[in-house]
Amino acid sequence: MAELIAADSRDVVAIDLTGGQPDLIPEWPLELMSELKQTMPNSTTRRIRSEDNLSNDFLWRFLNHRQIGILAESPEYTRVGCFKGFDPESFSVGSKSDPAGYSRHLEVAARLFSSGIDPYYYTVFTGF
């Protein structure tokens, strides 16, 4: 990815890691930041953003404290979390998951918020 971005003649401002749950590979943003620093050492305009569906704890389970600290301290990195509803019932409709997953959403968001990583959150409202 870093080589493709570096080869692009346009100035890449932001890279959005999304597609469901990029946190299934929690080291992805760390590795991409490292590769971009090597392939584009003079670029200061890139921003890496992970979009998180707040469904798992892989960030803490598979990265160590130092790695999470690198993400938290990097001005290049931010994380966006998507709440799939505003209560257990709307969560179930919006995610097609068990309503009990709604509280998991809140737990992951709180843990992310307290990790020092730059988090932003939004909610999907689904009619039912």
Secondary structure, 3 states (H helix, E strand, C coil): CHHHHHHCCCCCCEEEECCCCHHHCCCHHHHHHHHHHHHCCCCCCCEEEEEECCCCCHHHHHCCHHHHHHHHHCCCEEEEEEECCCCHHHHHHHHCCCCCHHHHHHHHHHHHHHCCCCEEEEECCCCC
